[in-house]
Amino acid sequence: MGGRRREALVCGGAAGLAAGGYALAAGLRGQWPAGARAVAVPYHAHLWDLLHGQAAGDLLVNWNSGYGVPFLADFFAYLMNPFSWPTALLPRDQGPLAVFLVTLATIGLGTALMARLLGRLHPGPHRLRALAAVGYGLCAWVLDVGGAAPMWLWGLVSLPLLGLAADWCLRERHWVAGSLCVALAWAGNLYTAALATLAAGLLFAVRLFAAPRPPRLRVRATGRAVTMAVTGVLLASPVLFVAVRAARRAQPESPVEPLGPSGLGGHLARLLPAAHGGQQLPDAAIGVLGLLVVCGLPFNRRVRPRERALWCAALALVAVGFLWTPTVLVWHGLAIPAGGPYRVAFVLSGLLVLAGWVSLAHRPDLLTLLGGAAAVAVIAALAASRHAVRPATWVLLAVGGAVLSAALWVLDRRHPDRRANTLATWVIGGAVLGNAVWSGYAALGAAPADGVSPVAVRAGHAALRAAADWPRGRSDPGPHAFTPNDPLLLNGQGGGYFSSYLPTVAALLLHDLGAGWTAGGRQTASVTDPVGQALFGVRTHLDGGPPPLGPVPVPVPAPVPVRSAAPPLVTVLPPGARPDTSSVWSRQESLLGSQVYDAPLPVPAGGPAPTLHGTSGWSVPGGPEGTVFTAACTPGGTAFFHGLWYRGTVSGLGTGFRSDGDQPTTAVPIQRLGTVPADGVVRVTLRSDVVSQVPARPIGCLRAGALEAAVARLTATGATRVEAGGHTLTATLPAGSTGTALLSVPATEGWTCAVDGGRRTAPTPVLGMIGVPLGGGASRVACAFRPPGLTEGLTVASAAAGVLVLVAAFARLSRRPAGAPRRERRRAARAPGT
């Protein structure tokens, strides 16, 4: 069998075992890690709409979410896994299946590349190499975290890909190909690529000094590695520049508490198979085989002492880096993620597999196996009391460890009967696959069910599609019944969005207009009150399902479409209008251009006395006895309550609900109380869990008929025609319009507007919306968006690509003089008479 064919079988076999094992575990459990439906499925649904021409926006602007936000940085972050793009060939309503296939393909590719890298690290038995790679492809990080997030899962590919590029540097080959590999890793996902680069650099250093090399060769290899990495990163400049600029203007993450003490036993427990749950710690388990051989590495006398020492030092350095908050910050780009403080644990798993293969490739003897088993026993003893260690862990350690140790001992002795060696290899393969499936089954069982009904999702999508009126108006999926990204999932135009790059101006605009948010503003919700919906031109919204931003404990019924009158997306504010920011009600009125609310200062009327802190709001005492507020409003109007950060229960006008605000993480939206009675007195009772804050004017009463009159005026003076492109918005106004054209779109950086075909300039924000001064009179406004950083990124990438082409051409020309005489000799040999 040829070497290339054998290598293809080894890598393909490793990929098939890993992907098949994950699929088998998920099939037996009937689900995969929680979070896939919340983020990955909606983003892939939007990708489907983009590729099929059914999305309102394009790669630059997402008209579906946040009432119009930049999208290119989100595309780079969530959809640059190349396996995501072919999912558009599946039906749109097969989003979960599409994400699952992306996960399987990424696991398979990452495992295949690791199998290849192991072969370049050290020659060894091909079947064992494939099985060792499976421990990487199905490490605990994949089962617990990565499987739900195709964007992070690309890191599983990046680490061995960069390791292969480092191998080429050591062999002084394929500089151009290595640069392209670096670019592929960084373009696929910046976050995981940056950390995989650190790990690959550590691997390069270990290999550089593990074998004796002249200093001159070490300098040359290091120079190739540095220039290769820099060129590859520069090739990915469009991704890098756009993402960095977007991150600077993104809503900050919620504050994360420093890592608390977890103890040595807690971290060691995460090296054991089928250990999950409890405190969040790095999931680094690579299976019983990988754990046994890496623990035996210090005892393997067949590995050179210097190589053993370097590998042990490298593993200790990375492991200790996950114990100390400053080094954890380094591993996570100087910001501990709120969603999971160990998103880069796969780098430790990869290094464990590589170090374990060094020992396994050198045929561990009896002393090595006994030393490894003893080390595993010590780890298990130290971690025995931890909550993460389950009964399955002990079964896998006891049975799997004994079987694997015996099989490895047989292989080391090289039994004269080849059938014994073959049987031992098959036993190891069965043990590895069984360990992976069992660990996957246990990990997937810890994921809660999402409760999302596919039938209800299809019904919601169909309802919004039937009511589509874009760009004359918006069809808003809110309140969000399925995921934080319902506008993407259902292809509507809403305010709900969850993104790491959600612009601060968009989050604050919705927050200031009473929409509410969670995750410190990185997850917004649609406006649900009638004035807010009118401000954003919402003509249809879906009603039904659980409260906005709330959990989904049970399957959700199909929402019902509700229609309402709304002005066009582009309205005109009269000259001299001055925004009032004293309350949520005044902000809405400022953008509406009309006074429609009664928003009196409430009066304490019973229960524990609250304290007023000027314009910053009231402090409401906690306890079972409620604090009563009264407010005087126009009879017949509709009363609303905006608690903002309030935590407790609210009751009034026959309505009662719970408010779960938590400053600054969770802001609650405006809630409807009921119709103002004939005496005009609105009485509200607040029962706070603890001392809680409410705004100074938490009660607003929408006067009967006031909103309808305001909408009629805005429709008469607003745009007569609105046209929306992928990243453009053009409005035709009544001739001679003066004042400020107000686009119901967040005023994010990158927008430029022109009036009547004039020079394009940056808009003038009005309380966070795009405002365009019309001067002495105008009839047309045209706005376009270009992501900040894209031009610079394309320029740098073009220069890097030019350098790459020159290097490739120079390398080809430098080989030609030596090759020409050989070709001439071949021709002479084939000539007649020779």
N, C-alpha and C positions, 0 to 999 in steps of 0.2 A: 504494500500500500504506500502510495506516494506521501511525502511529508505534508504537502498542502492538504491533501484529502484527509489525512489523519487528523490534522489540526482542525479542519472544518468539522469533522465528526466530534472531536472533543468539545469544541466551543458550542456547536449546535446541541450536543447532548446535555451539556451543562445548562444551556438556555432552556431546553425543553423540560428538564427535570425541575428547574426553579419555577418556570411559569406554570407547568402542570401541577406542581405541588401547591402553589398558591391557589390555582383554580379549584383544585380538589378540596382544599380547606374551606374556601369560600362557598363552594357548592354544598358541602356537608353542613356548614353553619347557616347558609342562606343569606349572607350579608358580608360586607367588608367594612373597614374602619369607618367610624362615624366622621362626618364632615364632608364626605364626597358629594352628597346631594346638596349640601348647603352652599358650596363654592364651586367645585369642579363641574357639576352637572349644569348649573345655569350658565357658566362661562362657555361651556361646549355647545349649549343650545344657541347662544349668541354667535359663536363661530359658525354654526350651521346656517343661521340666518344670513350672516355676512357672505359666506361662500355661495349661497343660493339666491343672493340678491333680494332677500326679504327683510333685511334690517334697515331701519331708518337712517342709520349713520354709516360710517366706514371705519377704517383702522385709526383714524385721527380723532374722531368724536363719537362718543356713545350717547345718542339721543334717547336711549331707553332708560338710562339710570341717572339719578341725581338731577333730573330735569335738564340734562345736557352737560356732560363732563368730558374732559380729555380721556382718550382710551388707549393711545399707543403704548404708554408705560404699563398699563394693565395687560395689554396684549403680550408684551414682552415678558411680564411676570407670570401670567397664568396660562398662556396658550402657545408658548414657544417650544414646547416639547414637540418635536417633529411628528411623533405618532398621533398627536391630537388632530392633525389636519385631515388625514384620510377618514376620520369618523364622520365627515360630512356625507359619505356614501351611504350611511345608515339612515333610516327614517328619523325624523326629528324627535319623535316621542320615545326613541330608544336611547335617551341620554345616559341613563345609568349603565346600560350595556356598553355604550361607546367609551365611557370613562373606564369601565372595567377592562376593556380591550386595550386601552392605552396603558393601563397599569401592567397588564400581562406582557405587552410588547416591551415596555421599558425595563421590567424585571428581567426579561429574557436577554435583551441587549446588554444590560449591565453585567449580568452573570457571564455571558459569552466573552465580553471584554476582560473580565477578571480572570477567566480561565486562560485567555491568551497571555495576560500579564504574568500569571503564575509561571507559565512556560518560559517566558523571557527572564523571569527572576532566577529560576533554577530548573534544570531538567529533572524529570521524575516520571513515575508511572502515570500514563495518560488518564486512565480511568479515575485514579485517586485525585488527579488534578481537577477533573470535572466535578467530582464530589466536593472537593474543598471549595470550589467556586460557588457551589450551591449554598454553602453556609453564608456566603456574602450576599447572594441574591435574595435569600430568605432570612436575613438577619432580623432581629427583633425590631429594629427601627422601621423596616419595611412593613412588618406586620402590624405595628402599633401606630405609626405616624405616616410614613411615606406612601402607603397604599391608597390613602384617601386624597392625596395631593399630587397629581401628575407633574406639577411644576417643581415641587421639591424632589420628586422621585428622579428627575433628571440628574440630580447629584449622584445617584447610584451609577449612572453612566459616566459622569464627568471624572470621577476618581480614577477608575482604571484607564480611561482614555488619556488622561494627563500622565498617568503612570507609564503608559506605552510611549508617550512623547518623551518623557524623561529617559526611558530606555534607549530611544534613538539618539539622544544627546550623548549618553555614555558610549554608544557605538559609533558616534559621529556620522550619523546617516539621517536622511529624510528631514532636513531642517524645514523645508517648505511644508511637507505634510504635517509635521509636528505643529507648526504655527497654525495651520488650518484646524487641527484638533483642539488647540487652545481656544481658537475663536468659536468653534462649535460648542465647546463646554460653556464658555462665557455667554454666548448668545442664548443658549437654552435656558439658563437661569443664573442670573448674576450672583444671587445670594449663596447658592450651594457651590457654584463654580469658584468663588473666591476662597471658600473654606477647603474645597477639594484641592485647590492650588497649593494652599499651605501644607496639606497632607502629602501631596505629590512632591513638594519641595523637600519635606522631611525624608520621604522614601528615596529621593535622589541623593540626598546627603549620606544616608546610610549605605547605599550601594556604592557611592563614590569612594568611601573610605573603608568599606568592608573588605575589598580586594586590594592587593598591592598594585599601585599605579604610579608611574613617574609624576612628579609635580607638574610637569609641562602638560601632560594629558589631562590632569585634573583641572587645570586652569582653562584649557580649551573646552572641555566638556561643560564647565560652569558657564563660560562665555556663551556657548551655544544655547544652554538652558535659559539664561537670562534674556538673550536676544529673541529666542523663540517665544518665550512667555510674553514679553513686551509687544512683539509684533502681533501675536494672536489676540491680545487684549485690545490693541489698537484697531484691529480688524472688526472687533465687536463694538467699536465706538458709538455707532448709532444707538445701540441698546444702552450702553453705559451712560452716554451724555443725556439721553432723554430720561432715563431712570433717575439719575442723580438730580437733574433739575426738577423732576416731578417730586422726588422725595423731599427736597428742600421746602416745597410749598404744600406738602401733604399734611393732613391733620395728624398731630403727634399721637403716638400710642398712649394708651392708658398707663399711668405710673405702675411700674413693676417693683414689687418688694425685692430686696436683695435675697439671694439664696440663703435659706436658713440651714442650720446644721442638720445633716442627714446621716452622719455616721458612716464608718467604713463598711459596716455590714449592709447598709442600704445600697451602696454603690456596687458592692460585690454581688448582691442578689441579682442585679441586672445582667450579670454574665451567665446566669443559669438559664436553661431552657424553660419555656412556658411560664416565666415569672413576669407578672404584670400587675397593674393596679397600685394603689397606695400613693405615696409621694411621687411627684414628677422627678424622675432621674433619667440619666442617659440609657436608652435601650440599646445595648451593645452586644447582646447574646448572638453567637454565631453557630449554635448547635453543639451537641456533645462532642462530635469528632473534632471540630475546630478548637473547642475549649481544651480537650485532652492533649492535642498535639502542641498548642501554643504554651500550655503549662509545662509540657515536657521539654520545651526548647532549652531552658537553662541546663538541663541534665544531658542533652544530646552531645556526646563527645565527638560525633562525626561531623559536627558543624565547627568551623574554625572558631577559636575562642574570641578573636576580635569581632567576628561577625555576630556571634551570640551576644556579646556585650553591647554592641551597637543597637541590635534589635531590642534587647531588653531595656536599654536606656531610652530608646525612642518611644516604646510603649509606655514606660513609666512617665515620661514627659507629657504625653498626650493624656494619659489617665489622670495625672495630678492636675492637668489643666482644666478638667471638668469638676474639680473639687473646690476651687478657689474662685470667688466672684470676679476679681479682675481678669483672670485668664479666661473665664467663661465669656466675659465681655469681648475679649479678643477673638475668640472662636465664633462669636455671633455678630461680628461687625460693630462692636462697641455699643450694642443695644440688645439687651435680653428680650426676646420676643414674649409678648403677653400670652400668646396662645400655647406656647410650649418652650420652656427654657433650654431644651436640648435638641433643637432641630438638626444639629450637625453630628449627631451620634454615629451616623453611618461612616464617618471618617475613622473613628476608633474601630468599628467593626471591620472596615477594610484593612486597616493596619494589622489587626489581630489575625485575619485570614492570611495575609502575606507572611507574617512572622510564623504562623503555624505551618504554612507550606514549606518554609525553609527547613523546618524540623522534619516534616513528613517526607520531603523529597530526599532527605539524607537517611531514610529508612531507620526510624527510631528503634533502638534495641530494647531489651528487657528493662535495663536500668532507666532508660528514658520513659518507658511506659509506666513503670512503677513510680518514678518521680512525678510525672504528670498526674497520675491518679491520686497520689498523695496531696498534691497541690490543689486539685479539684475538691478533694475531701475537706481540706482546710477552708476553702472558699465556702463550701456548702455549710460547714459548721458555723462559720462566722455570720452567715446570712440566714441561718435556720429560723430565727425568730421573726423575720421580717414578714409583713403582710403580703408582699408580692410573691413570696414562695408558696406555691400551691402543691397539692398532692401529685399532680402530673409531673411536677419538677422532680420529685424524688423517684418516681417510676422511671422517667427518662434517664436520670443520672445512674440509677442502680442497674437497670437492665441494659440500657444503651451503653453505659461505660464498660460494663463487663464484656458485652458482645464485641464492641469495637476494640477493646484492649486485646482480647483473644485473637481476633482476626488480624490485627496489626502484628501481633507476635508471630503468627503463622507466616505472614508475608516476609517478615524480617529473616526468618529461618530459611526462606526459599526452599520450601518442601520439594523434594525431587519429583513428586507427582504433581503435574501442572494442574490437574483437576482440583487439588486442594487449594492452590493459590487462586484459581479462578473462583472457587466457592467462597474463599475468604473475601475476595473483592466484591462478589455479589452480596455477601452478608453486610459488608460495610455500606454498599449502596442502599440496601434495604433499610438499614438502620438510619442512614442520613435522611432518606426520603420520609421514613416514618416519623423521625424526630421533627422534620420541617412541617409536615402536615398536622401533627398533633399540636405543635407549638402555635401554628397558624389558627387551628381550630379553637384553641384556648384563648388566643389574643382577640380573635374576631368575636368571640362570645362576650367579651367585655364591652363591646361597642353597643350603645343603646339603639333601639329601633327608631327610625326617623318619623314614622307615622304618616308619611306622605303617600296619598292615594294617586297612582298614575291616572286613574280615570278622572279624578277631580282636576289634575293638572291639564289633561287634554281638554276637558270642558272649559277651564279657565282660559286656555290659549285660544280655543275656538270662539269664546265669547268676546275676547278682546279683538280678535281678527275681524269678527263680524262688525264690531263697533268702531273699527279704525277710521280716524278722520285726520290723520297727520298729513300736512302740517297745519291744517286749519285749527286743530285742537289736539289735546292729548287724551289718550286712553290709559288711565292709571290703574295698575293692578292692586294698589293699596286698599284696605289694610293687608299686610303681608301674611298670607295664610300658609305658605309652603316653605319658603326659604328667605334669608335676608336679601336675596337677589331675584325676587319675583319678577321685576321688570325685564330682566334678561331671560328668565325661564319661560315667561309667557309672551314675550315680545310686545310689551306695552311701553308707555312713556311715563314712568313714575319717578318718585323721589328716592325710593329705596335703593341702597347700594352698600355693598361691603367690599372694600378695596384697601390695600396698603397705600395706594397712591391717591386716595380721595382728597381733592384739593381742600385746604382749610377754608377758602372762601365759600365753597359749595356747602361744606358741613355747617359753617356758621350761618349762612343764609337760611338754610332749613331750620336750624336751631332757633334762630331769632324770630322766625315766623311761626314757631310752635309746633314743628313737626316731630321733635324728639330725636334722640339718638341713643346708641349703646356703643360699647368698646371705646369710650372716650371720644366719640365722634367719627370713628372709622366705619361705623355702620349707621347709616341714616334711614329714616322711614319717610314715607310719603305724607304730605299734609292730608288731614282727614276732615278739617272743618270747612264749611262752605266758602268763606272768604279766602282762605289759603288756596283752595282748589281753583277759585276764580282767578287769583293772581297768577297761577301757572297754566291757565287755559285748559283745565281738566274738564272735558265734556262727558266722559264716561269713566266710572270707577267701579271696581268689583267690591261688593259688600258680602261679608260672611267670613267664617273661619275664626280662629282665635284672635285675641287682641294683637295689635302691632307690636313687634319686637318680643313677643312672649314665646315660651316654648311650645312645642307641638306634641302633646302627650298622646293624642289619638288621631286616627285618620281624619282628614279634613274634608268636609263636604264641598261640592262644587260651589264657588262663589256666584253671586247673582249680579249681573251688570246693572248699574244705576246711572241714568243720564241726568245732566243738569246743564243749565245755560252758563256760558263762559265767554269772555271777550277773546279776541284773537291773541296770538302769541306775542304780537308787537302792538303796544298801545302808546298813547302820547300823554305825557304829563304836562300840564300847562306851565307857561313861563313863571318863574319866581317861586315855584313850589319848594318848600324846605322840609326835609325829612324830620320826623319826630321819633326819637328812639327811646322814649321814656318807658314804654311797655310794649308787650307783644301786640296789643290791640292798636296802639298808635303806629307801630311799624307797618302793620298790615294796611292801615288807613293811608299812610304816606305813599305806599306803592299803588294803592287803589285810586288815590286822588280824590277820595270822598270820605266824609265822616259817617260811619255806619254803626258805631258802637256807643253804648253807654258803659264807661269804665270807671265807676266811682271808687274812691278809697273806701274799702270795707270797714265796718265798725264792729269791734268785738262785742258779742251780745250774750255771753254765757260760757261756763266752763273755765278751765285754767286760762289765765290771762296771757295772751301773746305779747311779744315785744316788737315794736316797729323800729327798724334800723334805717330810717330815712328811705331813700329810693332803692336801697339794696334788698328790702323785703322784711317779712315778719319771721320771728322765731316762734314756732308753735311747740308748747311743752308736750312731752310724751306722756303716755298713760292711757288707761281705759276710758277715762272721762273725756269726752270730746270738747274741743274748743269751737265755739259757734261764732261765725261771721255773718253779718247782714249787709246787703248792698241795695241801694235804691235804683231801680231801672224803669224804663218805659214799659207799661203793661202791654202784653201781647208779643213782646220780643222773645228771642231765644237766648237763654243764659248758657255760658260756657265757663269752664274752669281750667286754668293753666297752672298746675302745681310746680312745673319745671323740675326741681330736685326733690320734691316732697315725697316722703316715704310714710305710708299709712293708708287709712281708708277715708273716702270722701262720700258724703251723702247730702242730697239736697234736691228739692223739687221732685221728689219721688224717685230719684235716681241714686244708685249707690255703686261704687266701684273701688278697686284697690289701685293705689299709685305706688310704684316701686322705683322711685327715683333714688339716685345715689351719686352725689356730686364727686368728681366730674365725669364719672363713668357712664351713668344712665340718666338721660333727661326724658321726662314723660311728655307726651303730646297733649294738645288741647283736647278736652273731653266735653261732650254735650251734657248739660244738666237737665234742661227741660224748658217749658214755656213760662215766661214771667207772669205771675198771677195778677189779678185785677188790682190789688193794692200796691203793686210795683215792688214788693219786698222779696229779695232773693235771700234765702236763709241756707247757709252751708255749714255742715258740721265736719270737723277734721279730728280724727283719732289717730295720733301719730305713734309710731312704734317707739321712737326716741325723739329727742329734741330735733325738730326738722325745720327746714326753711321753705317759705313760699314767697313768690314775688309780692311787691307792694300792692299791686292791683291784680290779684289772681282771677277776679270775676269780670267777664266782659259780656254784655248783653247786646246781641245783634238786633237792631230795631226792625220791626216788620216792614218789608218792602224796600228797605234802604239798599240792600245789596242788589236787588233786581234793578233799581234805578241807576246804581253805579255801573253795573254791567252794561246796561243799555247805552249810557253815555260813553263808556270806553269803546263799545262796539261802533258807535257812530263816529267817533273821532280817531279810532285806531286804524290799523292796516286794513285796506280793502282786499289785499291779496298777499299771501305769505308763501314763499317758495323755500324749501329746505333741500340742500344737497347733502352729500356725505359729511362735509365739514363746513358748510356755508349756510347762511340764513339771509334771505332777501325779502324786504317788505315794501309794498307799494302803499303810500299814505295819501290821504286826501290832499289835493294841491294846496300849497301854501301853509302846510302844517308848521307850527312853531312850538317851542318848548323843548322837551326831551323825549326822544323815542326810547321806550323802555322795552327791552327784550326779556321775556321771562326765562332767562338763562343765567346761570351763575357767571359772574365776571371773572373767570379764570384767566391767568396770564396766557398769552398766545393769540387772543382775539384782536383783530383790527377791523375797523369799520370805515366806510366811506358814505358820504351824503351826496346824492345826485351825481354820482360818478366822480367825485372829487378825490383828493389825496387820502389814502388810508392812514388812520391814526388809531392809537389805542383808545378804547372806549372810556367813558367816565362812569365809574360804578355808582349806582344808586342803591344804598343799603345792601350791596352784594350782588345786585342784578346789573346786567349790561345796560348802560345808559349812553345814548348818542345825542349830543346837542344838535338841534336842527337849525340854529342860527336864525336868519331873518325869514326863513320859510323853505320848505323842502317837500318833495313828493316821493323820494325813494331812499331807502337805507339798505346797504349791502355789507354784510359782515362775513369774515372768513377766519378760520382757525389754523394755526400752524404750531405744532408742539415745540416748545422751547428746547433748544439743544439739538434738534434734528439736523439743522444745517451744519452746525459745527461737527456733529458726529459723522455725517456723511463726508465732510471734507477730510477729516482725519482718517477715516476708513479708506477713502480713495487713495490718500497718500501711502498708507500702509500696504494697500493692494498693489500700488505701483512698485514699491520696494520689493514685495514678494515676487512679482513678475520679473523684475530685473535680476533678482537672485536666482530664480529658476532658470532664466535664459542664460545667465553667466555660468551656472553649474552645467547646463547642457553643452554650451560651447566649449567649456574647459575639458569636457570628456571627448569631444569630437576628434582632436588631433591624434589621440591614442587609438581611437576606434577606426580611423580611415585606413591606415596601413593594413589592419586586420581584414577589413572588407576587401581591399585590393588583393590580398593573398588568397582569400576565399574565391574571388572571381578567377584568379589565375589557376587555382587548383581545379575549378570546374571547366576551364577552357579545354577544347579538343586538343588532343596530342600531349597533354601534360600527364 
